Amino acid sequence: MEQFALDLCAAPEPDRRRLMYGANSRVGSIHLKRLYDCLLPESLQRQLSPGRLLVIAPAGRLHGLPFHALTDGAKYLCQRAVVSYAP
C-alpha cells in the first residue's frame, strides 16, 4: 500500500498532482499521512519542532515526493519543522 501511495504522490503528471495536492483532496491527505507514518520513524517525529531543521536527501522515486506536504493528520511536515532538501 505504501508503494501505491508513493506512486500517486510522486507522480509527475499534472492530473495526478492536482488529485493529490489540490484543495480539499481527501484522497491525497490519506496517502500523505500514510507516507508520513512510513517515512518518518516515530522517534524522529517526536523530535520535530517548528524551529528545528530537517534535512532530507531523497533517493530514487523519493525525488518526486514533496516531503514538506506530508501530514500527520493535523499539520503538514513544513509546519512541524524547517524542511530542506539535499541532492
Jmol script that loads the backbone (N, CA, C; Angstrom):
load data "model"
ATOM      1  N   MET A   1       0.825  -1.194   0.000  1.00  0.00           N
ATOM      2  CA  MET A   1       0.000   0.000   0.000  1.00  0.00           C
ATOM      3  C   MET A   1       0.873   1.264   0.000  1.00  0.00           C
ATOM      4  N   GLU A   2       1.997   1.233   0.708  1.00  0.00           N
ATOM      5  CA  GLU A   2       2.873   2.399   0.736  1.00  0.00           C
ATOM      6  C   GLU A   2       3.451   2.688  -0.642  1.00  0.00           C
ATOM      7  N   GLN A   3       3.757   1.631  -1.412  1.00  0.00           N
ATOM      8  CA  GLN A   3       4.276   1.823  -2.768  1.00  0.00           C
ATOM      9  C   GLN A   3       3.225   2.509  -3.635  1.00  0.00           C
ATOM     10  N   PHE A   4       1.971   2.132  -3.481  1.00  0.00           N
ATOM     11  CA  PHE A   4       0.882   2.756  -4.225  1.00  0.00           C
ATOM     12  C   PHE A   4       0.773   4.232  -3.848  1.00  0.00           C
ATOM     13  N   ALA A   5       0.848   4.524  -2.562  1.00  0.00           N
ATOM     14  CA  ALA A   5       0.777   5.912  -2.098  1.00  0.00           C
ATOM     15  C   ALA A   5       1.939   6.718  -2.660  1.00  0.00           C
ATOM     16  N   LEU A   6       3.141   6.140  -2.658  1.00  0.00           N
ATOM     17  CA  LEU A   6       4.302   6.828  -3.205  1.00  0.00           C
ATOM     18  C   LEU A   6       4.140   7.072  -4.699  1.00  0.00           C
ATOM     19  N   ASP A   7       3.652   6.079  -5.428  1.00  0.00           N
ATOM     20  CA  ASP A   7       3.437   6.234  -6.869  1.00  0.00           C
ATOM     21  C   ASP A   7       2.478   7.388  -7.155  1.00  0.00           C
ATOM     22  N   LEU A   8       1.420   7.498  -6.377  1.00  0.00           N
ATOM     23  CA  LEU A   8       0.453   8.577  -6.586  1.00  0.00           C
ATOM     24  C   LEU A   8       1.022   9.939  -6.196  1.00  0.00           C
ATOM     25  N   CYS A   9       1.672  10.006  -5.052  1.00  0.00           N
ATOM     26  CA  CYS A   9       2.143  11.286  -4.528  1.00  0.00           C
ATOM     27  C   CYS A   9       3.391  11.811  -5.228  1.00  0.00           C
ATOM     28  N   ALA A  10       4.168  10.940  -5.842  1.00  0.00           N
ATOM     29  CA  ALA A  10       5.387  11.372  -6.523  1.00  0.00           C
ATOM     30  C   ALA A  10       5.205  11.447  -8.041  1.00  0.00           C
ATOM     31  N   ALA A  11       4.001  11.205  -8.508  1.00  0.00           N
ATOM     32  CA  ALA A  11       3.744  11.203  -9.951  1.00  0.00           C
ATOM     33  C   ALA A  11       3.959  12.593 -10.548  1.00  0.00           C
ATOM     34  N   PRO A  12       4.644  12.663 -11.687  1.00  0.00           N
ATOM     35  CA  PRO A  12       4.891  13.968 -12.308  1.00  0.00           C
ATOM     36  C   PRO A  12       3.709  14.497 -13.133  1.00  0.00           C
ATOM     37  N   GLU A  13       2.725  13.649 -13.427  1.00  0.00           N
ATOM     38  CA  GLU A  13       1.607  14.067 -14.267  1.00  0.00           C
ATOM     39  C   GLU A  13       0.755  15.117 -13.548  1.00  0.00           C
ATOM     40  N   PRO A  14       0.441  16.222 -14.214  1.00  0.00           N
ATOM     41  CA  PRO A  14      -0.329  17.297 -13.576  1.00  0.00           C
ATOM     42  C   PRO A  14      -1.679  16.847 -13.026  1.00  0.00           C
ATOM     43  N   ASP A  15      -2.369  15.943 -13.717  1.00  0.00           N
ATOM     44  CA  ASP A  15      -3.675  15.487 -13.233  1.00  0.00           C
ATOM     45  C   ASP A  15      -3.556  14.766 -11.898  1.00  0.00           C
ATOM     46  N   ARG A  16      -2.561  13.919 -11.782  1.00  0.00           N
ATOM     47  CA  ARG A  16      -2.361  13.199 -10.512  1.00  0.00           C
ATOM     48  C   ARG A  16      -1.925  14.148  -9.411  1.00  0.00           C
ATOM     49  N   ARG A  17      -1.095  15.103  -9.736  1.00  0.00           N
ATOM     50  CA  ARG A  17      -0.635  16.062  -8.730  1.00  0.00           C
ATOM     51  C   ARG A  17      -1.813  16.892  -8.216  1.00  0.00           C
ATOM     52  N   ARG A  18      -2.713  17.294  -9.106  1.00  0.00           N
ATOM     53  CA  ARG A  18      -3.904  18.041  -8.670  1.00  0.00           C
ATOM     54  C   ARG A  18      -4.769  17.187  -7.753  1.00  0.00           C
ATOM     55  N   LEU A  19      -4.897  15.896  -8.090  1.00  0.00           N
ATOM     56  CA  LEU A  19      -5.685  14.986  -7.264  1.00  0.00           C
ATOM     57  C   LEU A  19      -5.085  14.861  -5.864  1.00  0.00           C
ATOM     58  N   MET A  20      -3.749  14.769  -5.796  1.00  0.00           N
ATOM     59  CA  MET A  20      -3.081  14.566  -4.516  1.00  0.00           C
ATOM     60  C   MET A  20      -2.968  15.837  -3.693  1.00  0.00           C
ATOM     61  N   TYR A  21      -2.674  16.956  -4.344  1.00  0.00           N
ATOM     62  CA  TYR A  21      -2.338  18.173  -3.605  1.00  0.00           C
ATOM     63  C   TYR A  21      -3.339  19.301  -3.782  1.00  0.00           C
ATOM     64  N   GLY A  22      -4.422  19.049  -4.499  1.00  0.00           N
ATOM     65  CA  GLY A  22      -5.423  20.084  -4.709  1.00  0.00           C
ATOM     66  C   GLY A  22      -6.166  20.405  -3.422  1.00  0.00           C
ATOM     67  N   ALA A  23      -6.809  21.541  -3.440  1.00  0.00           N
ATOM     68  CA  ALA A  23      -7.586  21.961  -2.269  1.00  0.00           C
ATOM     69  C   ALA A  23      -8.642  20.905  -1.947  1.00  0.00           C
ATOM     70  N   ASN A  24      -8.799  20.598  -0.686  1.00  0.00           N
ATOM     71  CA  ASN A  24      -9.788  19.646  -0.196  1.00  0.00           C
ATOM     72  C   ASN A  24      -9.610  18.241  -0.765  1.00  0.00           C
ATOM     73  N   SER A  25      -8.382  17.826  -0.999  1.00  0.00           N
ATOM     74  CA  SER A  25      -8.122  16.490  -1.534  1.00  0.00           C
ATOM     75  C   SER A  25      -8.067  15.480  -0.399  1.00  0.00           C
ATOM     76  N   ARG A  26      -9.182  14.828  -0.152  1.00  0.00           N
ATOM     77  CA  ARG A  26      -9.244  13.815   0.915  1.00  0.00           C
ATOM     78  C   ARG A  26      -8.372  12.611   0.559  1.00  0.00           C
ATOM     79  N   VAL A  27      -8.392  12.207  -0.704  1.00  0.00           N
ATOM     80  CA  VAL A  27      -7.569  11.081  -1.154  1.00  0.00           C
ATOM     81  C   VAL A  27      -6.100  11.392  -0.916  1.00  0.00           C
ATOM     82  N   GLY A  28      -5.675  12.583  -1.313  1.00  0.00           N
ATOM     83  CA  GLY A  28      -4.288  12.982  -1.119  1.00  0.00           C
ATOM     84  C   GLY A  28      -3.900  12.990   0.343  1.00  0.00           C
ATOM     85  N   SER A  29      -4.763  13.502   1.192  1.00  0.00           N
ATOM     86  CA  SER A  29      -4.465  13.567   2.630  1.00  0.00           C
ATOM     87  C   SER A  29      -4.238  12.184   3.221  1.00  0.00           C
ATOM     88  N   ILE A  30      -5.028  11.222   2.793  1.00  0.00           N
ATOM     89  CA  ILE A  30      -4.890   9.850   3.299  1.00  0.00           C
ATOM     90  C   ILE A  30      -3.528   9.290   2.909  1.00  0.00           C
ATOM     91  N   HIS A  31      -3.153   9.465   1.643  1.00  0.00           N
ATOM     92  CA  HIS A  31      -1.875   8.932   1.175  1.00  0.00           C
ATOM     93  C   HIS A  31      -0.688   9.689   1.774  1.00  0.00           C
ATOM     94  N   LEU A  32      -0.822  10.993   1.932  1.00  0.00           N
ATOM     95  CA  LEU A  32       0.273  11.782   2.513  1.00  0.00           C
ATOM     96  C   LEU A  32       0.482  11.429   3.984  1.00  0.00           C
ATOM     97  N   LYS A  33      -0.586  11.096   4.694  1.00  0.00           N
ATOM     98  CA  LYS A  33      -0.451  10.654   6.082  1.00  0.00           C
ATOM     99  C   LYS A  33       0.200   9.279   6.134  1.00  0.00           C
ATOM    100  N   ARG A  34      -0.183   8.396   5.236  1.00  0.00           N
ATOM    101  CA  ARG A  34       0.402   7.055   5.196  1.00  0.00           C
ATOM    102  C   ARG A  34       1.913   7.142   4.963  1.00  0.00           C
ATOM    103  N   LEU A  35       2.318   8.004   4.024  1.00  0.00           N
ATOM    104  CA  LEU A  35       3.740   8.172   3.751  1.00  0.00           C
ATOM    105  C   LEU A  35       4.463   8.839   4.914  1.00  0.00           C
ATOM    106  N   TYR A  36       3.810   9.787   5.583  1.00  0.00           N
ATOM    107  CA  TYR A  36       4.384  10.426   6.767  1.00  0.00           C
ATOM    108  C   TYR A  36       4.730   9.356   7.804  1.00  0.00           C
ATOM    109  N   ASP A  37       3.778   8.481   8.074  1.00  0.00           N
ATOM    110  CA  ASP A  37       3.982   7.431   9.070  1.00  0.00           C
ATOM    111  C   ASP A  37       5.048   6.426   8.634  1.00  0.00           C
ATOM    112  N   CYS A  38       5.110   6.156   7.338  1.00  0.00           N
ATOM    113  CA  CYS A  38       6.046   5.166   6.812  1.00  0.00           C
ATOM    114  C   CYS A  38       7.477   5.708   6.721  1.00  0.00           C
ATOM    115  N   LEU A  39       7.627   6.947   6.283  1.00  0.00           N
ATOM    116  CA  LEU A  39       8.953   7.505   6.006  1.00  0.00           C
ATOM    117  C   LEU A  39       9.606   8.220   7.188  1.00  0.00           C
ATOM    118  N   LEU A  40       8.800   8.636   8.141  1.00  0.00           N
ATOM    119  CA  LEU A  40       9.347   9.337   9.306  1.00  0.00           C
ATOM    120  C   LEU A  40       9.142   8.476  10.552  1.00  0.00           C
ATOM    121  N   PRO A  41      10.207   7.837  11.010  1.00  0.00           N
ATOM    122  CA  PRO A  41      10.083   6.985  12.198  1.00  0.00           C
ATOM    123  C   PRO A  41       9.523   7.780  13.381  1.00  0.00           C
ATOM    124  N   GLU A  42       8.834   7.085  14.238  1.00  0.00           N
ATOM    125  CA  GLU A  42       8.218   7.733  15.401  1.00  0.00           C
ATOM    126  C   GLU A  42       9.244   8.482  16.247  1.00  0.00           C
ATOM    127  N   SER A  43      10.447   7.921  16.359  1.00  0.00           N
ATOM    128  CA  SER A  43      11.494   8.591  17.142  1.00  0.00           C
ATOM    129  C   SER A  43      11.846   9.950  16.524  1.00  0.00           C
ATOM    130  N   LEU A  44      11.842  10.044  15.201  1.00  0.00           N
ATOM    131  CA  LEU A  44      12.094  11.322  14.530  1.00  0.00           C
ATOM    132  C   LEU A  44      10.904  12.257  14.691  1.00  0.00           C
ATOM    133  N   GLN A  45       9.708  11.728  14.567  1.00  0.00           N
ATOM    134  CA  GLN A  45       8.503  12.550  14.719  1.00  0.00           C
ATOM    135  C   GLN A  45       8.482  13.252  16.074  1.00  0.00           C
ATOM    136  N   ARG A  46       8.942  12.569  17.107  1.00  0.00           N
ATOM    137  CA  ARG A  46       8.951  13.164  18.456  1.00  0.00           C
ATOM    138  C   ARG A  46       9.942  14.317  18.565  1.00  0.00           C
ATOM    139  N   GLN A  47      10.958  14.344  17.718  1.00  0.00           N
ATOM    140  CA  GLN A  47      11.988  15.384  17.785  1.00  0.00           C
ATOM    141  C   GLN A  47      11.656  16.623  16.954  1.00  0.00           C
ATOM    142  N   LEU A  48      10.616  16.558  16.143  1.00  0.00           N
ATOM    143  CA  LEU A  48      10.274  17.691  15.285  1.00  0.00           C
ATOM    144  C   LEU A  48       9.760  18.863  16.105  1.00  0.00           C
ATOM    145  N   SER A  49      10.163  20.055  15.693  1.00  0.00           N
ATOM    146  CA  SER A  49       9.633  21.282  16.273  1.00  0.00           C
ATOM    147  C   SER A  49       9.766  22.375  15.211  1.00  0.00           C
ATOM    148  N   PRO A  50       8.909  23.397  15.262  1.00  0.00           N
ATOM    149  CA  PRO A  50       8.885  24.402  14.195  1.00  0.00           C
ATOM    150  C   PRO A  50      10.215  25.082  13.894  1.00  0.00           C
ATOM    151  N   GLY A  51      11.104  25.206  14.838  1.00  0.00           N
ATOM    152  CA  GLY A  51      12.382  25.860  14.588  1.00  0.00           C
ATOM    153  C   GLY A  51      13.513  24.899  14.244  1.00  0.00           C
ATOM    154  N   ARG A  52      13.222  23.629  14.267  1.00  0.00           N
ATOM    155  CA  ARG A  52      14.260  22.613  14.042  1.00  0.00           C
ATOM    156  C   ARG A  52      14.402  22.289  12.559  1.00  0.00           C
ATOM    157  N   LEU A  53      15.643  22.143  12.101  1.00  0.00           N
ATOM    158  CA  LEU A  53      15.936  21.861  10.695  1.00  0.00           C
ATOM    159  C   LEU A  53      15.879  20.355  10.443  1.00  0.00           C
ATOM    160  N   LEU A  54      15.157  19.974   9.414  1.00  0.00           N
ATOM    161  CA  LEU A  54      15.091  18.589   8.964  1.00  0.00           C
ATOM    162  C   LEU A  54      15.619  18.564   7.537  1.00  0.00           C
ATOM    163  N   VAL A  55      16.775  17.937   7.336  1.00  0.00           N
ATOM    164  CA  VAL A  55      17.379  17.848   6.007  1.00  0.00           C
ATOM    165  C   VAL A  55      17.040  16.484   5.424  1.00  0.00           C
ATOM    166  N   ILE A  56      16.480  16.493   4.226  1.00  0.00           N
ATOM    167  CA  ILE A  56      16.069  15.267   3.558  1.00  0.00           C
ATOM    168  C   ILE A  56      16.926  15.085   2.307  1.00  0.00           C
ATOM    169  N   ALA A  57      17.510  13.902   2.173  1.00  0.00           N
ATOM    170  CA  ALA A  57      18.298  13.555   0.986  1.00  0.00           C
ATOM    171  C   ALA A  57      17.574  12.403   0.287  1.00  0.00           C
ATOM    172  N   PRO A  58      16.619  12.723  -0.580  1.00  0.00           N
ATOM    173  CA  PRO A  58      15.813  11.673  -1.210  1.00  0.00           C
ATOM    174  C   PRO A  58      16.608  10.881  -2.245  1.00  0.00           C
ATOM    175  N   ALA A  59      16.184   9.648  -2.465  1.00  0.00           N
ATOM    176  CA  ALA A  59      16.814   8.788  -3.468  1.00  0.00           C
ATOM    177  C   ALA A  59      15.724   8.135  -4.312  1.00  0.00           C
ATOM    178  N   GLY A  60      16.035   7.868  -5.569  1.00  0.00           N
ATOM    179  CA  GLY A  60      15.102   7.172  -6.456  1.00  0.00           C
ATOM    180  C   GLY A  60      13.775   7.900  -6.599  1.00  0.00           C
ATOM    181  N   ARG A  61      12.676   7.162  -6.452  1.00  0.00           N
ATOM    182  CA  ARG A  61      11.328   7.725  -6.602  1.00  0.00           C
ATOM    183  C   ARG A  61      11.031   8.827  -5.587  1.00  0.00           C
ATOM    184  N   LEU A  62      11.767   8.828  -4.496  1.00  0.00           N
ATOM    185  CA  LEU A  62      11.507   9.835  -3.461  1.00  0.00           C
ATOM    186  C   LEU A  62      11.868  11.249  -3.917  1.00  0.00           C
ATOM    187  N   HIS A  63      12.651  11.375  -5.000  1.00  0.00           N
ATOM    188  CA  HIS A  63      12.975  12.706  -5.523  1.00  0.00           C
ATOM    189  C   HIS A  63      11.716  13.462  -5.954  1.00  0.00           C
ATOM    190  N   GLY A  64      10.699  12.754  -6.380  1.00  0.00           N
ATOM    191  CA  GLY A  64       9.469  13.399  -6.827  1.00  0.00           C
ATOM    192  C   GLY A  64       8.466  13.674  -5.721  1.00  0.00           C
ATOM    193  N   LEU A  65       8.785  13.258  -4.507  1.00  0.00           N
ATOM    194  CA  LEU A  65       7.854  13.413  -3.394  1.00  0.00           C
ATOM    195  C   LEU A  65       8.099  14.727  -2.657  1.00  0.00           C
ATOM    196  N   PRO A  66       7.099  15.576  -2.559  1.00  0.00           N
ATOM    197  CA  PRO A  66       7.257  16.816  -1.781  1.00  0.00           C
ATOM    198  C   PRO A  66       7.093  16.515  -0.284  1.00  0.00           C
ATOM    199  N   PHE A  67       8.188  16.200   0.362  1.00  0.00           N
ATOM    200  CA  PHE A  67       8.144  15.828   1.776  1.00  0.00           C
ATOM    201  C   PHE A  67       7.459  16.889   2.620  1.00  0.00           C
ATOM    202  N   HIS A  68       7.638  18.160   2.283  1.00  0.00           N
ATOM    203  CA  HIS A  68       7.044  19.227   3.076  1.00  0.00           C
ATOM    204  C   HIS A  68       5.518  19.129   3.113  1.00  0.00           C
ATOM    205  N   ALA A  69       4.918  18.409   2.153  1.00  0.00           N
ATOM    206  CA  ALA A  69       3.461  18.265   2.104  1.00  0.00           C
ATOM    207  C   ALA A  69       2.956  17.048   2.869  1.00  0.00           C
ATOM    208  N   LEU A  70       3.859  16.213   3.380  1.00  0.00           N
ATOM    209  CA  LEU A  70       3.421  15.070   4.184  1.00  0.00           C
ATOM    210  C   LEU A  70       2.707  15.593   5.422  1.00  0.00           C
ATOM    211  N   THR A  71       1.753  14.838   5.912  1.00  0.00           N
ATOM    212  CA  THR A  71       0.959  15.305   7.042  1.00  0.00           C
ATOM    213  C   THR A  71       0.796  14.223   8.097  1.00  0.00           C
ATOM    214  N   ASP A  72       0.700  14.648   9.332  1.00  0.00           N
ATOM    215  CA  ASP A  72       0.425  13.712  10.415  1.00  0.00           C
ATOM    216  C   ASP A  72      -1.077  13.628  10.668  1.00  0.00           C
ATOM    217  N   GLY A  73      -1.836  14.316   9.865  1.00  0.00           N
ATOM    218  CA  GLY A  73      -3.289  14.348  10.010  1.00  0.00           C
ATOM    219  C   GLY A  73      -3.776  15.668  10.576  1.00  0.00           C
ATOM    220  N   ALA A  74      -2.889  16.375  11.253  1.00  0.00           N
ATOM    221  CA  ALA A  74      -3.247  17.669  11.830  1.00  0.00           C
ATOM    222  C   ALA A  74      -2.463  18.809  11.182  1.00  0.00           C
ATOM    223  N   LYS A  75      -1.164  18.577  10.956  1.00  0.00           N
ATOM    224  CA  LYS A  75      -0.295  19.604  10.379  1.00  0.00           C
ATOM    225  C   LYS A  75       0.593  18.984   9.311  1.00  0.00           C
ATOM    226  N   TYR A  76       1.017  19.844   8.394  1.00  0.00           N
ATOM    227  CA  TYR A  76       1.974  19.411   7.379  1.00  0.00           C
ATOM    228  C   TYR A  76       3.364  19.360   7.990  1.00  0.00           C
ATOM    229  N   LEU A  77       4.246  18.566   7.367  1.00  0.00           N
ATOM    230  CA  LEU A  77       5.610  18.456   7.867  1.00  0.00           C
ATOM    231  C   LEU A  77       6.296  19.817   7.908  1.00  0.00           C
ATOM    232  N   CYS A  78       6.024  20.674   6.914  1.00  0.00           N
ATOM    233  CA  CYS A  78       6.653  22.001   6.895  1.00  0.00           C
ATOM    234  C   CYS A  78       6.156  22.889   8.034  1.00  0.00           C
ATOM    235  N   GLN A  79       5.076  22.518   8.707  1.00  0.00           N
ATOM    236  CA  GLN A  79       4.618  23.243   9.881  1.00  0.00           C
ATOM    237  C   GLN A  79       5.240  22.671  11.152  1.00  0.00           C
ATOM    238  N   ARG A  80       5.755  21.471  11.061  1.00  0.00           N
ATOM    239  CA  ARG A  80       6.371  20.797  12.206  1.00  0.00           C
ATOM    240  C   ARG A  80       7.867  21.024  12.294  1.00  0.00           C
ATOM    241  N   ALA A  81       8.504  21.366  11.143  1.00  0.00           N
ATOM    242  CA  ALA A  81       9.947  21.563  11.123  1.00  0.00           C
ATOM    243  C   ALA A  81      10.316  22.394   9.897  1.00  0.00           C
ATOM    244  N   VAL A  82      11.529  22.934   9.900  1.00  0.00           N
ATOM    245  CA  VAL A  82      12.070  23.613   8.724  1.00  0.00           C
ATOM    246  C   VAL A  82      12.609  22.505   7.820  1.00  0.00           C
ATOM    247  N   VAL A  83      12.010  22.337   6.633  1.00  0.00           N
ATOM    248  CA  VAL A  83      12.372  21.253   5.732  1.00  0.00           C
ATOM    249  C   VAL A  83      13.338  21.763   4.676  1.00  0.00           C
ATOM    250  N   SER A  84      14.458  21.058   4.511  1.00  0.00           N
ATOM    251  CA  SER A  84      15.444  21.388   3.499  1.00  0.00           C
ATOM    252  C   SER A  84      15.805  20.104   2.759  1.00  0.00           C
ATOM    253  N   TYR A  85      16.119  20.249   1.483  1.00  0.00           N
ATOM    254  CA  TYR A  85      16.467  19.090   0.654  1.00  0.00           C
ATOM    255  C   TYR A  85      17.948  19.143   0.296  1.00  0.00           C
ATOM    256  N   ALA A  86      18.597  17.982   0.340  1.00  0.00           N
ATOM    257  CA  ALA A  86      19.991  17.864  -0.092  1.00  0.00           C
ATOM    258  C   ALA A  86      20.017  16.984  -1.336  1.00  0.00           C
ATOM    259  N   PRO A  87      20.879  17.324  -2.305  1.00  0.00           N
ATOM    260  CA  PRO A  87      20.935  16.497  -3.523  1.00  0.00           C
ATOM    261  C   PRO A  87      21.536  15.119  -3.236  1.00  0.00           C
TER     262      PRO A  87
END
end "model"
wireframe off; spacefill off
backbone 0.3
color backbone group
